[in-house]
Amino acid sequence: MSAYKQVGISLNKALSIAARTVRESLKPEFKAAAERRGFTEAKVIKVENGVQSEPKPLGK
């Protein structure tokens, strides 16, 4: 059985923890660039009758 399953977390959560750990362990000159790459922004656009609404952040 996989280690993340034994702990009781999903694969996505395990990968997120690993990525965060790697970003935190980087030297300061590389840390800023890695943190920018780690940021993800998702937006939702509803389509009604073929017309798109304004994009809204997924979390709101």
QUITA-V348278 format. One line per field, one symbol per residue. ss: DSSP state (h for helix, s for strand, l for the rest). psi: psi as a letter, one per 30 degrees, with the letter a starting at -180 (. if undefined). burial: b if it has 16 or more other ideal C-beta (glycine too) atoms within 10 Angstrom, else e. A space follows every 10 residues. Layout:
ss=???
psi=???
burial=???
This chain:
ss=llhhhhhlll hhhhhhhhhh hhhhhllhhh hhhhhhhhll llssllssll sslllsslll
psi=kleeeefgll eeeeeeeeee eeefflleff eeeeeeffkk kklkjkjkhg kklkkkkef.
burial=eeebeeeeee eeeeeeeeee eeeeeeeeee eeeeeeeeee eeeeeeeeee eeeeeeeeee
